[in-house]
C-alpha cells in the first residue's frame, strides 16, 4: 500500500467513526427528548372510562397535567367511544370510505379532591371550529389554539370539546390539552414561543447571510439558503396558530409545501456534498422528488372532496420521507468517506435531517413536545446550526487563504520592485556612461567640420551643403547629449525630504541668478511673502527646478525686461509664481511645453526639450502641480502649487 492510499484509508476510517459518533449523539438527544419533553411520558394521574381523577398535589408547583387518556368520543359513527388524544388524526379512524370531516364531541369528567383552585386548560392546534364547555357552560369558541380559565372545586366537572371540521386532513382533537395553574401554562407557552421564535429567526438570518455568497459560494450556498427559508416557513405554523391568523385553516398547504421543499433541498445538498450531482442517482432523485410534491399537493386539494385522499396523502407522505432519507443516507455515506471536511460536514448535517424525518415517521403518535420542538424540527434546527458553523469556518478559511495570498503577493511585488530598481539603476548607469563616451567624438566631429571650412581647399557648393547638414545633425546630437546629462543629474539627487523655508529659498535663488540677470540686462525681482511658509523638498531638486525656469526666462526676456518671483500662502498650499516680460509662448505650443524633448519654434537651434519636462517632473515628485499662462509679446507666468508643511502651521498657532 502506498503512502497516499494509506492516508486515504485513514481519512475514510475517521469519516466512518465521525458518522457513527454523530448518529450516537443524535440517538442520545432523541432518547432524552422522548423522556424529558414528551407529553406521553408524563407521570400520573391518567384518565380511564371517561373520568380523570385529580388531587390537589397533582397541580402543585409548576407541574402541568396532560389530559391524554379517558376521553369519550361521540360522532355520527360512535357513541361514547373510549379514546386517547392522538390515537386518530381525523374522524375517519382508518376507514377510507368515510369522510374525515364532520362534528365530534369529546367528553371527560374531571374528578377533583382538594381545596378550590383556579386552573387553566390549553387546547393546542385545534384545526377545526371548536366550542369548549364546562358543566354545560360555554367558556371558549374559535379556531386554532384555545384556552379556558375556571375555578376547580371538589367534585366532578364535565369538560366537553365540540369540533366541527370541513376541510384539511386533521379533524377533531389531535393534540392533548394541558391542565395547570395559569402561571404554569403561561410559562410553558412562553418557553415554546421563545423556542419557535429562535427556530424561525436563526435560519432566516443564515439565509440572508448566505445571500452574499450566492454568486461566489456556488450551488451549495444557494441550496442551503433555500433550505433555511423552507425551514422557517415550516416552523411558522406555531405563530399562525398562536395568533389565530385568518390563513390558519389553509396553512397545512403552506406547511406541506415547505416540507416538500426541505426534502428536495436535502437531496440536492447531500448530492453536492458527495460530488454526485451529475450521476444517475441524482437524476432519478430529481424526477422522484419533483413528482411526489406535485402528487401530494394535488391530494391536499382533494382532501375536502374525496375521503380516500386523506389516507392516500398520508401514505405518499410517508413514502416521501423514506425516499428522502434513503437518498440522504446514500449520499451521506458516499460523501463522508472522502472529499473535503466541508463536504463531510454538510453530508453529516443532511444525515441529521434525514434522521428527523424517520423520527417524524415512526414516533408521530408517541411523542409530542411540552416546551420545545418535535424531533423533526430539532433536526432541522441542528442542520441550520451545522451549516452556519460550516459557513463561518469556510469564510474563516477563505480569509486566511486571502491573507496568505496577499502576503505572498506583497513579497513578490517587493522582489520584482527590487529587481526593477536594479534594472533601472543599470540603465541609468549605461546612459550616463554612454553620454560621457559620446561627448568626445561628437565635439571632435564639430572640430573636423570647422577645420574643413577654415581650410577651404576643394570645398565647392555641394560639399558646403553637405557640411551644413552635418553641422545640423551634430548640433542636434549635442543637444540630446546635454539633455541626457541633465536627466542623469536629476536621477542622482536622492537625498531625503527636508523642511524648506520659502523666504530662504527665494534668497538663495536671487543670490545664485542675480549675476546672470545683470549680464543679460534683465531685472530679477523677488517678492517675499508677508508670512513665511515651508514645504517638504530636496534642496538640490529645487535648485535645478529654478535654474531651468530662470534660464528659460532669461532667454525669452529682452534687455530691460523683468523676471519676478512671488509666493502666496493658502490654507493648505503655497503657490509660487515665476513670471517674465519676454516674448511669450504661442497658444498652439502652450499645451505641449512640459513634454519630454519638445522644442518650440524659437528654440530649435539651442533647446534640448528637457528643461520644462524636468521642472514638471520635480514638481510632481514633491506632490505639487504646475501650470503656465502666456501671451505672445507680453510674457509667460509659471505657477507652482505645493502642499504647505503642516507642522509649521501648528507651531505658529501654538505660539
N, C-alpha and C positions, 0 to 999 in steps of 0.2 A: 504494500500500500504506500502510495506516495504521500509526501507531507501535505499536499493540497487536499488529497482525498481524506486524509486523517482529520484535517481541520474541518472539512465539510461534515464528516461523520459526527464530530464533537458538537458542531452547531445544531445538527438535526436532533441529537440526543437532548441537548439543552432545550430545544424547541418543544420536544415531546414532554419533558418534565415540567416546563413552564405551563403548557396547556393543561396537564394533569393537575398542577397546583392551582391553576385558575378555576378548574371545574370543582375541585375540592372546596375552595373558598366560597364558591357560589352555592354549592350544596349546603355548606355550613350556614350561610346567610339565610337561605330559604328555610332551613330547619328552625333557625332562631325566630324568623318571622312567623312561621307556622304556629309556634307555641307561645310567642310573646305578644303578637299583634294580630290575633285571629279571633273573631267573634265566636267561631265554632269550637274554640278550645278554652273558653272561659269557664270558671268553676260554677257549681250550682248556686242558686236554685234553677231547676229545669221544669218546664211545663209538662202536663200529662192529662189526657182526657178532657181538654177544654179548660183546665184550671192551671193557673200559675201561682203557686204559694210563695208568699214573701214574708220575711221578718224584718224588723227594724234594722237589725245588724247588716242585712244584705245591701242596704242603701247608705250605710255609714261611710264617712270619709269621702274620698274621691272615686269610689268604686261605682261603676255602672253595670246594670243587669241588662242582658240582651234577650229579648223575647223571641226566641227561636222556636221552641217546641210548644206543643199543647194547643195549637190553634185548631178551630173547626171551620171548614170551608163549605160554603153553600153557593151554588150557581145553578145554571139550567140543567146540569147533569148530575149534581151531587147534593146531598142534604146532610149537613154536619159531618163532612168527611175529615177525619183526623189528618193533619199535615204539619210539616215544619217549613218555616220560611226559607226558601232557596231550593226546595225539593223540585219544584217545577218552575220553568222560566215563563210559562204562559198557561192559559186555560185549556190548551189542547191536551196537556198531560200525556204527550207521546202519540196521540191519535191524529194522523194526518188528514182524516176525513172530517174532523171537527174544526170549526172556526176558532182561532186563538183569541178572538175578541169577544167582548160581552161584559156583563155585570157579575161581580163576585162580592160575597160578604165573608170577612174574616172575623171570627168572634173568639175572645179569650176572657176568662174570668180571673181577675186579679184578687186573690185571697190574701189579705194583709192582716198581720198580727203585730201590733205595736202602737206607739203614740202617733197621733196625726202628724203628717209631714207634707210639705209642698214639694212636688216632684214634677219632672218634665219628661215627656216621651217624644223622641225624634224618629220620624219615618223617612228614611233616606231614599231618594231616587224612585219615587212612585211615577212610573212612566204612563200613568193614566189619570183621569179625573178622579179625585178621591174626596171622601167625606169621613171624618173621624168623629166618633161619638163615644161618650162615657155615660153609662147608665141612662141611655136614651137621649142625652143632651148633646147636640152637635157643637163640637169645640173647634173644628177646623175644616175648611174646604179649599180646594185648589188643584194644582198640578205640579209635580216635581217633588221637592223636599217639603215635608210637613212637620210641624211641631206643636204640641199642646202642653199647657201647664195647668195642673189641678192639685187639689188637696186630697191626699191619700189617707183615708181614715180606716180604722179597724173594721174588718168585714169583707164582703165580696163586692167588687165593682166590675161591671160588664163593659169591656172595651171592644168596640166594633169599628172595623175599617171597611168601607164600601168603595170598590174601584169600578170604574166604567172605562173600558178600553175600546178604541175604534180603529187604531192603526198601530204599526210597529210590532216588533217581534217579542217585546216584553209586555206582559199584561198581568194584572193582579198585583200582589205584593211579593216581590222577589228578594228584597234586601231586609234582613232582620231589624226591627226597631230597637232602640236603646231606651232604657228607663233609668233615671237617676235624678239627683238634685239638679236644679237649673245651672248651678255653678259647675257641676261635673260635666254636664253635656256641653256647656259653653267652652270649657277647657278642651274637650275632645274636638269640638268644631273649630276652635282657633288653631289647634295643632294641625288639623288636616288642611285648613285654609292656608296656613303658612307653608306647609309642605308642598301643596299643589301650586302655590304661587312661585316657589323656587323651581319646581319642576317645569313650570311654564316659561319663566323668565330666563333661566340659565341656558336652555337650548336656543332660545331666540337670540340671546347675547352672543352665543357661539356662532350662530348662523350669520349674524351681522358682521362679526369679526372675520368669518370665512369669506364673506363677500369681497373683502380686499384681496383675497387670493384667487378669485375666480379666473382671472386672466393668467396669473403666474403659477398658481397652485395646482393646475391640472384638473383632470376629471374627478380625482378623489376628493378634492376640496369642494367641488360643486355638488357631488352626491352627498357628502356629509352635511352641507348646508341644507339641502332638501330634506335629509333625514331629520335634522333638528327642527325644521319647520313642521314636518308631518307630526313629530312627537309633541310639539307644543300645541298643535291643533287637536291631537288626540286627548291630551290631559285637560283641555279646556272644557270638557264636558262637566267637570266639577263646578265650575263657575256658572255655566249655563243653568245647571240645576239649582245652585245655591241662590242665584238672584232671580229665579223664575223668569228667564228671558222668554220672549214670545216664540222664539225658534225652538224651544225645548222639545216640543212633540216631534219635530222633524230632525232633531240633532243626530239621531242614530245614523242618518245618511252621511253627514259630515264625519262622524266618528269612524264609520266603516271605511270611507274614502281615505281618511288619514292612516288607518291601519293597513289598508292595501298598499298605499304609497310607502309606508315604513318597510313593509316586507320587500317591495321591489328595490328600495334603496339598499337593504341588507344584501340582496343578491348582487347588486352592482358593486357594492363596496368590497364584499368578500372576493368577487371575481377580480377586481382591480388589485386587491391586496396580494392575490396569488399569482398575478400575471396571466390569468386565463381568460381575459376579457374577449379574446378573439377565437376561443376554442368552440367546439361543437356543443359542449355542456352549457356555456353561457347563451348560445343562440337558442338552444332548446328551452333554457330557463326563461329567456326573454319572451318567447312565444307563450309559455305556460303562464308566466306572471302577468302578462298583459291580457290574456284571455280570461283568466279567473276573475279579476276585478270587474270586468265587463259583465260576466255572468252574475256575480254577487250583487252588483248594483241593480241589475235587472230584477233579480229576485227580491231585493229590498222594495222596489217599486210595486211588485206584485203581491207583497205580503198582505196589504189591506183587502185584496180581492180574492186571492186563491189560498185556501187553508194550507195546502201542502207546501207552499213557498217558504213557510217558516222553517219546517224540518229540512227542506232542501237547502235552504240558506245555511243552517247550522252544519249540515254535512259538508257542503262545499267550503265553508269557512275553516272547519277542522282539517280538511284536505289541504287547503291553502297553507295553514300552519305547518303541516307535516312537510309539504314540498319546500317551504321556505327554510325550515330547519335542516332538511336533508341537503339542500344546496349550500346553506351556511356551513354545515359540518364538513361537507366535501371540500369546499374551498378553504375552510379554516385549517384542516389537516394538511392540505396541499401547500398553503401559504406559510404555516407556522414551522414547517420543517426546512425552510430555506428562505431565500430572499433577504431583504434588509430588515433591521429591527423595527422600522416603521411599519412595514407590511405585516410583520408578525403581530405587532401591537394592534393594528387595525383588524386583522383577522380574529384575534382573541376577543376584541370588543364585539364583533359580529357574532361570535360564538355565545357570548353572554346574552345578546339579544335573542338568538335562537333558543337558548335555554328558557328565557322568559316566555316565549311562545309555547313551548312544551308545558311549562307550569300552568299557563293560562288554559291549556287544553285539558289537562288531567286533574286540576285542582279547582276548577271553576265553581263547583258546588261544595267544596270542603274548606275553602279559605275565603274570608272577607276581612279586610283590614279594619282596625278600630281607629287608629290615629293617622296612619300614613298611607302607603300605596299598595296596590296589587303587585304580585310578583313580576308580572309583565312590565308594569310601569317602573318598578325598581330597576329592572334590567335596562329599560330604555334610558333611564337617568344615568345609570352606570356607564352605558355606552357613550352618552354625550360627554360624561366626565373623562372617559378614556380618550376619546377623540380630542377633547380640549387639551388634555395633557400632552397628547401626541403632537398637536399643532404647536403648542408652546415649545416643546422640545425641538420640534422641527425648525421653528423660527430661530430658536437659540443657536442651533447648529448652523443655520444659514448665516446668521450674524457673525459667528466665529469664523466661518469659512470666508466671508466677505472681509473680515478684519485681517485674516491671514493673507488673502489675495491683495488687499490694499498695501499691507506691509511689504509683500514681495514686489508689488508694482513700484512702490516708493524706492525700494532697494535697486530695482532695475533702472529706474529713472536716474537715481544718483550715479549708478555705474555708467549709464550712457551719457549723462551730462559730463562726468569727468572725462570720458573718452572723447566727447565732442570738444571739450575745453582743450584737451591735449592737441587735437587736430587743428583747432583754430590757432593755438599758440604756434604750432609748426608752420601753418600757413602764413601767419604774421611774420615769423622769423624768415621764411622763404622770401616773401615780398620785400622785406626790409633789406635782405642781402642782395636780392635782385636789383632793387632801386640803387643800392650803393654801387654794385658792379657795373650797372649800365651807364652811370653818370660819366665815367671816363671815356668810353667810346662815343657817347653822344656829343660831348663837348669837343672831343678830338675831331669828329666829323665836321663840326662847325668851324674848327680851325683850318681844316683842309679846304673847305669851300672858300673861306676868306682868303687863304693863300693863293688859290687858283685865280680868284677875281683880281687880287693885287698884282699877280704876275702878268695877267692879260695875254699870255702867249697862247695863240691858237684858239682864243675864245671868240667864236662867232655868235651870231644871233640865236641859233638853235641851241648851242651849248649853254648860252646865257639863260635861255628859257629853262633848260633842264636844271641848271644850278639854282634858279629861283624856286623851282618846285622842291628841290632837295632841301633848301633852306626852310621852306614852309613846313615840310614834314619833320625836319629836325627841331624846329621851334615847338611843334605840337608834341613831339616826344619829350622835350624838356619840360613843357608844362605838365604833362602826365606824370613824369617822374617827380616833379615838385609836389603835385597833389598826393602822390603815393607816399612820399616822405612825410607830408602833413598828417595823413591818416595814421601812419605808424607812430608819429609823435603823440597823437591823441590816444592810441591804444596803450602806450607806455605809461600814461598817467593813471596810477592805481591807488593813490592814497585814500584813506578813509575820509568820510564826510566830516566837516567841522563847521562850527558856527562862524559866519562871516558877516561883519557889520557893513551896511550899505554905505555909510559915510566913509568908513575906512577904505572900502572898495573904490569909491569914486576918487578919493585922494590918490590911491595907487595908480589908477588908470590915467588921471591927469598928469601925475609925475612922469609916467612912462611915455606918454604920447605927446606931451606938450612940445618937445623939440621938433618932432616930425611936423606938427601942425605949423609951427613958426616958420620952418623952412619952406613949407608949401604956401605960406601966406594966408593960412586959414585960422579963424578964431575958434579955439577949443574952449567951450563954456561948460562948467559943471554946476548944476543947481542941486545943492544938497537938500534932502527932505527936512521939513521942520522938526519932525520927530524921527529919531533913528529906528531902524528895524534890522532884523537879522534873517539870514537864510542859511540852510544847510547845504554846503557845496564843497568842492575841491578847488582850492585857490588856483592851482595850475590850469584847470579847465576854464575857470572864469577869465584868467589872463588870456588864454587862447581865444576865448569867445569874443572879448572886447577888442583884441588885436585884429581879428578878421573884420569885425563891424567897422572899426575906425579906419582900417586900411582901405576898405571899400568906399567909405565916406570921403576920405582924402582924395581918392582917385576921381570921384564924381563931382567934388566941390571945387569951383574955381577960386582964384586968389580973392581975398577979402570976403570969402564966404564964411559960413558959420556951422559948427558941429556942436550939438547940445546934448548933454547927459542930464536926465532928470528922473525923479522917483516919486511915486505916490503910494502911501500905505493905506490899504483897505482893512477890513475886519479880519480877514484870514489870508490875504495875499499882499504881495509887494509887486508893483508894476514899474519896471524900468524902461525908459524910452530913450532911444538913441536916434536923433534926427539931424538932418543936414539940409543945406540950401543948394544942393547940387543940381545936376541935370535931370534927375528923376528916372523912373523906370516906366516904360510904356505899359498900358493896360493889358496888351497881348502877352507880354513877358512875365508880368507880376505873378500869375498863378504857378509858375514853374521855377521860381528863383531858388527854392530850397531843395531842388532835385540834384542828385549827385551828377557831376560832370556837365551840368547845364551852364552854358556860357552865353551871355547876352550879346546882342549885335555890336555893342560898343566895346566889348572886351574880348573879342575873338582872338586878337593878336597876343594878349597878355594874360588873360584869365585862365584859371585851372578848372573852374566849375565845382570847386570843393569848399570854398570859403564859407558860403552861407549854408551849405549842407552840413559842415562841421558845427556851425553855430546852432542849427536846428537839432542836431544830434545831442549836443551838450545840454541844451535846454530841456529836451525830453528826458534825458538821463537824470536830471535834477528834479523831475516831477513838474516841470513848468510847461508853458505854452508860448509860442511866438507868432506874431502876425506882422504884416507890413502894409503900409499905405503909401501911395506915391502919386505925384502929379508931375508929368513931364515939364521940365524947365523950372519947377518950383521946389523940388527936393523930395526926400524919402524919409519916412519915420518907421523904425522897428520898435515894437512893443513886446517886452519880455515879462511874462507874469509868472512869479514863483510863489510857492507856499510860504507863509510867514512862520518863522520859528516860534512855536507856542510858548516855550519856556521863558523866553524873553518877555513876552506879554504878561505872563503870570507874575514874574519878578517885579515888573513895573507896577502892576496893580497892587502887589503886596507892599511896595514902598509907599 
